[in-house]
Amino acid sequence: MIHGRRDMSCPVAAAWSPGERVAGQRLIVLDDAGHLRSESKRLALLRAHERFGRPQ
């Protein structure tokens, strides 16, 4: 899960709560991002996509 720390509509604690129930889930918190799209979110999404495609 990728979450912006500046997201005023959903605090980080609330964003992580559903993720705790998914095995292997990781929470990536971006300090410079909010609710809307940003360059840092785009880059984090690309990095996560690359990791997801690699065999474990």
Secondary structure as UniProt FT lines:
FT   STRAND          2..4
FT   TURN            5..6
FT   HELIX           12..19
FT   TURN            20..21
FT   TURN            23..24
FT   STRAND          28..30
FT   TURN            31..32
FT   HELIX           39..53
//
